[in-house]
């Protein structure tokens, strides 16, 4: 073991040796404590900088007061951009107090950095920092979460050498706020006194640090004399003659031991988080088969060790995609439990089914809005806000029937059909932990006794398709879609002539068309170009010729790109069809008044 030797010069030179191993170990522990409390030394030069003040260049509604330390928005909710008067160094903390908060507005401050000198922006300030400035090079900012916007709250942030911006609230580190700041150039502080935050005040980070040092000691009062007690190791004192009730002499490591009991008072334990399990109320006696989430997930969601709990990042509200580890089988019921909600966000949990194997997906390819998943080449069906106004411990059940009906029930209620899918495909269930739903737990799957049994079939069971198989291979097994057509009047027989420019006549369909004017077709995730209307339908006089066949019958602007399930009419664009299904149309087809069970988007090659 290494030893530290100190030579003492006296009448006769002697050498006294102390074992350095325990000392180094204690010093290492002390450094860890200092880093955890934020007392570790920062980059050189930041303690000798002048205090931060606001620049004279600011938004139209901002007034600078108190010798430049206060920026106050006087009217409206915008035009509140402000800057720091001097550049901010890498590693330097910027401390702000929310001096005034007005609940009449929504939204809170935006803060960050800019590499542009504010002196050159006097006549070029827009209304908003986000996105008017952040869309330009040299500006980086982000909005603070509204739950932190309380009057008197102290916000601090700083940029490290890698370009990550860290932030904290009331002396507690909250993690990385955003990334991508170019630290190679000078950086000024960028602030937007926006929404309900009407006044900001610069604070001295050193004074905030001193307050934290006082908390380290046993006496928590700000003016206590124990605040100045040292915590560094001290050399041993020489032995003293016995005294009545003498204080014990300090040891070299007494400073470290004196620091340890104060750590409990500092409450260094993590902030209480939402639990990973809540008591079951409606499925307490149900035997579940575990069905964890897939390893592939959205960028703003994290999974626990057994992948049964999905929690969205606190400062985000979207891109919380999680998939089941295997496809959901017909006749199974998947049950999840809501563990935590965020009332400040709008929107709720989204549920869907897809034929895309999650193992072949990249999180960066998944969109912010889950409605855009329908534009992908794979088979996707999604429903937003399936559980509006969720509460912790809510138990949500999703069941897939053998006929493609997907039902939803909440807290053991009666199941309701809310979508239809192609059950002949392998379908993975997925969730978007979105909006006010921030944490869910997969309880597993069970057989749903309310679903009818699978119809008997003489064909052998279908084997799972290999990963990456093209979607068009499923066409032969797709379920029939009945398209209703008006009855056609008798027409004279047409004479077909064969020439080099005329295609041969179409073969007769395998199944005869019924007398009610319906024709049978198939649908799946891949699109099949229909037969030209001019060569078939118009020759019978069923539908009018011209562009009216491809024009939405509601808005008369967009092309028809959707089909209604179950009647099969193709008469609207996808946006109008969704509104007809969920909104103003009352959920009925505008042609035949049949109940719309689902809207399927179509694509033309």
Residue, then its C-alpha position, 0 to 999 in steps of 0.5 A: x500500500x502506498x505511504x506518504x512520508x513527511x520529513x520533520x527537521x529537528x535536532x536529529x532528523x526523523x521520518x514519520x510515515x502515515x498510511x495514505x490509503x484511507x486519506x485518499x479514499x475519504x477525499x474521494x468520498x468527499x469529492x463525490x458528495x461535493x459533486x452531488x450537492x453542486x459544490x464542486x469547482x466549476x470552470x475557472x474564471x466564472x467566479x470573477x465575472x460581473x453580475x448578469x444584467x439584461x441588455x438594453x436591446x429588448x422586445x417592444x413590451x419589455x421594460x428593464x428596471x432595478x439597474x438592469x436586473x429585472x425585465x418586466x413585460x408591461x402588456x400583451x403576452x408576446x414581444x417579450x424577448x430579452x438578452x443578457x448584457x454580456x456573454x455567458x461562459x461555458x459552465x456559468x450558471x444563469x439564475x432567474x427568479x420568476x418575479x411575477x406570474x399572471x394566470x390570465x395567460x397560458x405558456x411560460x418563459x422560454x430561455x436559452x442562448x444565442x451566438x448573435x450579439x444583441x447590439x445588432x438586433x435592435x430593429x429586428x426582434x420578432x414577436x416570439x423567441x420560439x419559433x421565430x428566432x430558434x428557426x434561424x441559425x445561432x439561436x437555441x431556446x425552449x419553453x419551461x414546463x408550466x408546472x414549474x411556473x410558480x411565482x418566486x420559483x428560481x430557475x437556473x441553467x448552464x451549457x456544458x462544453x458538449x453543447x448540452x443545456x442543463x437546468x434546475x428548479x429551486x436548487x434541484x438539478x432536473x437534467x438536460x433541457x436541450x442539446x445542440x448549442x454551438x459552444x465554439x463562439x460567444x453565447x449571450x443569454x436569450x429570454x422570452x418573457x412570455x405568457x403568464x411569466x411577466x417579470x424575471x430577475x437575475x440572481x447571483x449564483x454565488x449567493x444561491x450556492x452559499x445558501x446551499x452550503x449552509x444547508x449542508x451543516x446541522x443548523x439549517x437557519x440561514x444566519x447560523x454560525x455553524x454555516x461557516x464550519x469547515x468540512x475539510x479534513x483537519x490534522x490531529x491535535x496533540x494530546x491534552x491533559x485530562x480535563x473535566x468533560x473535554x470535547x473529543x479531539x477531531x480526527x483527520x476524517x472528522x470533516x467527512x463524518x460530520x458531513x454524512x448526517x447532514x446529507x439526510x437533512x439535505x434530502x438527497x434522495x431522489x424526487x418521489x416518482x410515481x409508483x410502478x404498480x397500483x392496486x388492481x380494482x377490477x382485474x384483481x382476480x384475473x390470471x394474466x399472461x405477461x406481455x411486455x413491451x418491445x425494446x423498440x420505443x419512442x425517443x421520449x419514453x423509458x421502460x423499466x427492467x422487465x419492460x412492463x412499465x412505460x414512462x414518458x419524459x417529464x418535460x415532453x408530451x409526445x413521441x411516447x410510442x411503445x409496442x407489444x413484444x409479440x402480435x396480439x392474437x384474435x380472442x385476446x384482451x390486453x389490459x393496461x393500467x394508468x400509473x401517472x397523469x399530467x393534467x397540464x397537457x391536452x390529449x390522452x393515450x392513443x392505441x393502435x394496431x400495425x402489421x409492422x414488426x417493431x424490430x424493423x422500425x427506427x424511432x427516428x422514423x416515427x412521427x410526432x403525430x400518430x395520425x401520420x403513421x397512416x401514411x406509412x407503407x405498412x398496415x396501421x390503424x390508430x385511435x387517439x384519446x381512447x381514454x379521455x380524462x384518465x385517472x391514476x389506477x384506471x384499468x383499460x382493456x383492449x380486445x381483438x375479436x376473430x372478426x376484426x372488431x376491436x373493443x375498449x372498456x374502462x374499469x371493467x365497464x361494458x366493451x365498446x367497438x371503436x375500430x375494425x381491422x384486418x384480423x388476417x394479418x399479424x398485428x402488434x398493438x402499440x400505444x402513444x403515451x401522449x398528453x395527460x397520460x404519462x405512465x402506463x403498465x402492461x398487466x398482460x393478456x387474457x382470453x376474452x370470454x365475451x368474444x365469440x369463438x373463432x369460426x371453424x375453417x377447413x383450411x390449415x392454420x396460417x403460419x407466421x410471415x417472415x419479417x420484412x415480407x412485402x405487404x402485397x403477399x397478404x392480398x390473397x388472404x385479405x378480408x372481403x370489402x363490399x362496395x355498394x353501387x346504385x342499381x344500373x338501368x338495362x343497357x344495350x349490349x356493347x360490341x367489343x372490337x379487338x385491335x392493337x390499340x384496344x385492350x382485351x375484355x376483362x375476364x368475368x368475376x369469379x363470384x356473380x354480382x348480386x341483384x342489389x348492385x354490390x361488387x366484391x373487392x379486397x383491401x389490405x395495407x397495400x393499395x390495388x389500382x382499380x379498373x379505370x372507371x371509363x372502361x367499366x362503370x361509365x359504360x354501364x351508366x352507373x357513375x358520371x364520367x369526368x373528374x367527379x369520380x375523383x373529387x371529394x363530395x364534401x369539400x369539392x377540393x381534395x381527391x377521394x382517397x378513403x373508403x368507408x367501412x362497412x358500406x364501402x363507398x369511396x366518396x370523400x377525402x380522408x380528412x372529410x371522411x374522418x369528420x363525417x365519422x367522428x364529428x359533424x356527419x353524425x357517423x353516417x355515410x352521406x350516400x347510403x346513411x349506413x353507420x361508419x365503423x371505420x375509415x380506411x385510407x387508400x393510395x394511388x400508385 
